Amino acid sequence: MRQSMTLIPTLRELPSDAEIKSHQLLLRAGFIKQIASGVYSYLPLAKRALDNIGQIIREEMENAGAAELLLPALQPAELWQSSGRWYTYGDELMRMHDRHDRSFALGPTHEEVITSIVSDAVPSYKRLPVTLYQIQTKFRDEKRPRFGLLRGREFIMKDAYSFHTSAESLDDVYQKMYQAYTNIFTRCGLDFRAVLADSGAIGGKDTQEFMVLSEIGEDTIAYSDGSSYAANIEMAEVHQEYEKSNEPEQELSKVETPGQKTISEVSEFLNVQASNIIKSLVLIVDEEPVMVLVRGDHEINDIKVKNALNATSVEFADEERTKELLNCSFGSIGPVNLPATLKIVADKAIEAMVNAVCGANEDDYHYMNVVPGRDFTVEKFVDLRFIQEGDPSPDGKGTIKFARGIEVGHIFKLGTKYSEAMSAIYLDENGKSSPYLMGCYGIGVSRTLSAVAEQFNDENGLIWPANIAPYHIHLIPVNMKDSDQENLAEKLYRELKENRYNVLLDDRNERPGVKFKDSDLIGMPVRVTVGKKAAEGIVEVKVRKSGEMQEVKAEDLLQVLTNIFKEL
């Protein structure tokens, strides 16, 4: 492609609203253009990179036995109502009405649509298992779009769905998809890790996320320093034994704690360790209030609360709702003398506490010498807290460390969540009707593009891995008015394309400095410069990643490039 014939609107100034490196560079290098908050156009360079990522995905999906299709973005409300998600998905679901007042949604995902199709088209066990996928635009009404392509309202996603007659068949495809995802992100050049995860609004069990390691990642990964264990911090189990103190139980007493609301304030005021304070919060679990307890030096994990109580929705009660229930403000809540209707669930660490401190359900007062079991009753002791750095690894090997990650892929075992809700059944070998077992497998394609940009850059711009770079080679004649340079550049342009290199020829009448700055900014793997030695048939070759430069005779260029790309 001749650069004069494409659209690469590079910017010299740093965009003021771009917070992270990938967002800044994709804007500055002319890959994307913002149209509205969380909505971007993919300009020619981005489209080529996305196509390359898509090709890698298609090759690995075919190897895993998945067939490509394309489903509608516009989905009738009836499908979502049949699964129940029309009512539970939340405000992120973009809903609308047509001129006949029929309700629709712009699809954030396609479980309902694909389940409906397979239910009609695959009525017998003889045609199962089957795995289908698409690469398509998705829509989510994010409350706060940010970080460019990493959290937008419109994005490109690969979503795949598998249908099975047995758990063994589902396990087999799940493992194939795990390997396919590992291959995809490896071929994209990414530094990533597969971690245990929560299924969120998709539902189902047995799920793993593929996280690209990055300091700006919105997710925290808990990993072992002594094994391959890794999990999203929301899902990392705490396997720690809490030894109960042998100290004698003291009499419960109420003390005044004026203005002391936070754990640190109460700890300092009463001269007690945070680990000896009971942190109490009210959560609304499936519209019913529940008091949740953790130790003062721990944090409540609402995902664990949701899973422990087998709930559909969990959210923290606001201060107004809390006052209605307990007649006190945040900071004074506690489990002693609660209304009989308010049940208590507690983290396992609470069970080992003796002579603890907790709120008295009266502003500016706390109880001292609180003993679980004596002073209040807990319905269930279970792991409810976030794991912390230094905790033992759940697999018993090493201790936990933290890292940040960008989620780029997610695989689920859905089971019969959708097939049962939507009455999607097949006839087994005995003629009996059974719901399909399902799997779901997603990749954020546009997120992957941004994650690559986040990991591969320097102070001068982007550095694209060869497998997904928009072009392999940036061919730059320094002066297009010089006939020797123009003729050699045109000759090399033809030869390189004939040898299946994708080449961007900078045929613009720009100053050399502008061309070189743009070249570093957009970051193609190799730059070939045709300059003052063109009459001698000599060009300069520069590897963008390493900065290595060498002068090469034009007739030797193909061999030199072959050697370079073997290493990229």
DRENFI-720548 format. One record per residue (C-alpha): residue in three letters; x, y, z. Coordinates in pm, whole numbers, plus 50000, padded with zeros to 5 digits. Layout:
<pts>
AlaXYZ...
</pts>
This chain:
<pts>
Met500005000050000Arg501205034849912Gln501035057250215Ser499705085850007Met496635064649924Thr495655053750274Leu494555071950590Ile497085074250874Pro496345106851060Thr499295107651302Leu499305132951584Arg502285150951738Glu500505161652057Leu499495137852334Pro495665134652345Ser494495151052667Asp491755125852744Ala493875094552688Glu494945080353027Ile497005049952932Lys499845043152688Ser497925021052445His495075046152414Gln497525074852360Leu499585056452101Leu496675041651904Leu495255076951874Arg498595093551796Ala499625066951544Gly496375070651351Phe494935036351428Ile491655047451589Lys489395077851605Gln486875084351882Ile483315090651763Ala481575091752103Ser482395081452457Gly483405044952439Val482835043252062Tyr485735042451814Ser486335039951442Tyr489065015751339Leu491155033051073Pro493075013750803Leu496085003851016Ala493884991351300Lys491644972651055Arg494644954050913Ala495904944951260Leu492434933651364Asp492204912351050Asn495514896051137Ile494324888251489Gly491104875051337Gln493034852451101Ile494994837451391Ile491704831751576Arg490094815451272Glu493014791851222Glu493014780651585Met489214777751598Glu489264755351292Asn491984734051452Ala489724730851757Gly486804719451540Ala484694751251550Ala482694764151252Glu482244801251183Leu478884818451139Leu477534853651186Leu474644861651419Pro472514893351433Ala473544921451664Leu469874931351702Gln468144905751925Pro464434903552014Ala463564907952380Glu461634875052377Leu464854855252354Trp466374873052652Gln463114869952843Ser463084832452783Ser466504829152952Gly465594853753228Arg468484877153151Trp466234905053020Tyr465434911553385Thr468804903553548Tyr471504915353307Gly471374951053432Asp471794985753283Glu474654975053054Leu472114958752821Met471274983652546Arg467504981352498Met465324997652232His461944996352058Asp461134994851687Arg458325014251519His455854987251622Asp456904991151987Arg458574956851994Ser461504954552235Phe465024945952121Ala468524945552261Leu471874952352096Gly473744920552178Pro476514921652438Thr476764883952389His474814856952200Glu473934827452425Glu470204831752366Val470434834951988Ile472754805251937Thr470754783252176Ser467584790851981Ile469264782551650Val470804749651765Ser467584739251936Asp465784741351602Ala468594728251382Val470144700251592Pro467324679351742Ser469284646651775Tyr472324633951965Lys473634621151629Arg474694656451530Leu476374664951859Pro478774678151973Val478884709851766Thr480914741651822Leu480054774351647Tyr481724808451664Gln481604843351521Ile483674875351518Gln481294904351555Thr480624938351711Lys479104937752059Phe477424965052265Arg477424972452638Asp476245004752794Glu479275009553018Lys478675034053301Arg482175047653266Pro483905039952935Arg487655044252977Phe491095033452862Gly490235035352493Leu489495001052349Leu489834983552685Arg486444994452819Gly484115007052550Arg480435006452468Glu481004990952127Phe483734965052072Ile484754935351859Met484504900852010Lys484984864751912Asp482354843652084Ala482044805952048Tyr479454781752183Ser479564743952210Phe476674719352258His477044684652409Thr475314653352530Ser477744646052816Ala480044662453066Glu482964643052916Ser482284658052574Leu482064693152724Asp485324687452914Asp487034676752593Val486004707952398Tyr486754730452697Gln490324717252700Lys490604721852323Met489464757752361Tyr491914763052646Gln494714751652419Ala493404771952126Tyr493354803452341Thr496854796252465Asn497974792952102Ile496164824851995Phe497644847452260Thr501074831752220Arg500964838151844Cys499944874151916Gly503184877352115Leu501484885152445Asp502764879152798Phe499634863952954Arg498374839953217Ala495254818053243Val493514823053577Leu490514809253765Ala487614833553735Asp483984841853811Ser481394837053537Gly479574869753612Ala476404877153412Ile477124848653168Gly476534822453436Gly477784786953465Lys480714770853645Asp484304760853572Thr485634792053409Gln489044806853333Glu490174841053217Phe493174848152999Met494894878653143Val497574899552974Leu500004911253240Ser500004949153262Glu500324975353535Ile497214992953405Gly495084961453414Glu491724965853585Asp491884930853734Thr494164918054009Ile495694883653962Ala496624863154266Tyr499404838854178Ser501704815354366Asp505424821754385Gly505924784154413Ser503644769054147Ser501564776253836Tyr498484785354042Ala496774817553931Ala493284831653988Asn491384863853960Ile491504878854308Glu487704875654325Met487964837854293Ala491164829654482Glu490224807254772Val491734813355115His493114781255264Gln494324793055600Glu493914777655943Tyr492854802156214Glu493884792156565Lys491444802256838Ser492974821157130Asn493104803857469Glu492544836457657Pro489604836357902Glu486354850957770Gln485624885357919Glu482244900857993Leu480634919357704Ser480774957157754Lys479704987657557Val482075017257525Glu481725051757380Thr483745058257063Pro482825093856959Gly483495100756591Gln485435068056544Lys484055050856234Thr486805034156033Ile488695003056137Ser491915022856173Glu490215049756386Val488595024256618Ser491825004356637Glu493815034856747Phe491135048456981Leu490655015457169Asn494295004657134Val493404971256973Gln494734954156661Ala492624956356344Ser492714918256339Asn490724918256665Ile487914940056525Ile484874925256353Lys484064943956033Ser480284942755974Leu478454952855658Val474934947755528Leu474634933355179Ile471434930354977Val471314894354857Asp468524887354607Glu466724917954749Glu467014905555110Pro469434921155364Val472194899155508Met474914909255755Val478374898055646Leu481314896855886Val485054896455823Arg488044904656038Gly489054941156052Asp492244935455854His490354917155578Glu487994928555298Ile484594913755209Asn484524896354869Asp480984900654736Ile481564874354465Lys482304848654735Val479194859954923Lys477144855154606Asn478544820354547Ala478314809754913Leu474624819054926Asn473894806654573Ala472514841054494Thr471634857954167Ser472514893354275Val474554908554559Glu475204945254632Phe476344965354933Ala473524983255114Asp473795020955111Glu473825041255434Glu470145050255405Arg469075013755385Thr471435004955669Lys469905031655895Glu466425018255818Leu467484983755933Leu469744991356230Asn469135027956330Cys472825036256299Ser475375048356048Phe478245030655877Gly481085025156123Ser478805015556411Ile477294983656265Gly477704950856453Pro476234915856488Val475094918056853Asn471344921956926Leu470244922056564Pro466634919556446Ala465684882656428Thr464984885756054Leu468534896655971Lys470714865955926Ile474504866155964Val477134849255750Ala480774852355847Asp484234845655717Lys486014815855870Ala488424838756055Ile485554852156268Glu484984817856425Ala488424819156589Met487994853856744Val487734858857122Asn487124891557310Ala486754910656987Val485454945856912Cys482434953656695Gly479924981356634Ala477044984256881Asn474384994356625Glu474325027956796Asp476215057856661Asp479475064856849Tyr479405032057045His481194998557014Tyr481094965857201Met484234951057353Asn484904914757451Val482594901157183Val482614863157145Pro481044847056835Gly478564819856934Arg478034835157279Asp476974870357181Phe475574863856835Thr474714834456612Val476214829056268Glu474244809456011Lys477314799355812Phe481094802655845Val482684802255501Asp485534818355306Leu484184853255233Arg487284875155213Phe489704886054946Ile492974867354951Gln496004888555049Glu499634889054944Gly501584865855171Asp498664842055229Pro499384805155161Ser498684795154800Pro495414775554775Asp497254746554611Gly499574743854911Lys502664754354715Gly504274787754793Thr502674820454895Ile500424844854712Lys501724874354510Phe499674900154317Ala499914912653959Arg497644933853740Gly496044920253426Ile493914929353124Glu491254903253048Val491384893552681Gly489714859352688His487244839652898Ile486064803452873Phe483034788953057Lys481264756253117Leu477664767853110Gly476094734053173Thr472314735253121Lys471784771253242Tyr470434783252905Ser469124751052755Glu466864744053055Ala465624779953078Met464874780852705Ser463594744852679Ala466344736852428Ile466424699052407Tyr467654670452191Leu466654634052167Asp469244609952306Glu469954574552181Asn466984561552381Gly464584587152237Lys464524606552564Ser464484644652567Ser467464660852740Pro468744696752764Tyr472034704152587Leu475174708252794Met476834740352678Gly480174758152679Cys480934794352599Tyr484284808852487Gly484974846052430Ile487914867152310Gly487934905052313Val489454910851970Ser489644948751997Arg490824945052359Thr493584922052234Leu494694949051989Ser494874973952276Ala496624949052506Val499324943352243Ala499794980952212Glu500054983252591Gln502794956752609Phe504724965852292Asn505865002052281Asp508705025352371Glu509195062852401Asn509005066552023Gly505815047151956Leu504355012851894Ile506354980951825Trp504074955651655Pro504794918251674Ala505294905151321Asn502284881651333Ile499744909451377Ala501524940451242Pro499454959350982Tyr502484957050748His505684937150774Ile507864964250623His507815002050614Leu509675011650295Ile510845047750303Pro512475065950014Val513975096550182Asn513425119249882Met510835109849620Lys512175137349392Asp515485118649365Ser515095095449065Asp517615069749196Gln515755067149526Glu512335066249362Asn513325039649108Leu514995016949365Ala512095021049608Glu509575011749339Lys511674981349237Leu511944969249596Tyr508234975749654Arg507344952249367Glu509864925449470Leu508854925249834Lys505154921949751Glu505944893849503Asn507634875849794Arg504504879250007Tyr505624907250233Asn503014933050323Val504674966250252Leu503755002250333Leu505565025350089Asp505955060750221Asp505675079249891Arg504695112050052Asn506555144149976Glu507405149850341Arg510645158750517Pro512805128650618Gly512345136950986Val508565135450953Lys508755102050774Phe511065086651033Lys509025099451329Asp505825085951176Ser507535052851105Asp508665048751467Leu505245059651591Ile503215034351389Gly505775007351464Met506064982651175Pro508544954451253Val511154964450992Arg511994997250821Val513854997850491Thr515245032050404Val516245041350052Gly518555071250086Lys521755086949956Lys523325053649859Ala520445043849631Ala522625049649323Glu525005023249464Gly522134999249523Ile522495000949904Val519645005050153Glu519425007150530Val517474980950729Lys516284988351083Val514554964151321Arg511984984051518Lys512064961751829Ser515834961651886Gly516864993151699Glu519494972351516Met520514988451186Gln522574976050892Glu523364986250538Val522394960050282Lys522844956149907Ala519484956349734Glu520104921849583Asp520704907649934Leu517664923750095Leu515314893850065Gln517764870450238Val518454895750513Leu514724900250571Thr514204862550582Asn516784860050859Ile515304889451050Phe511724876551042Lys512844842351163Glu513824859651487Leu510734882051520
</pts>
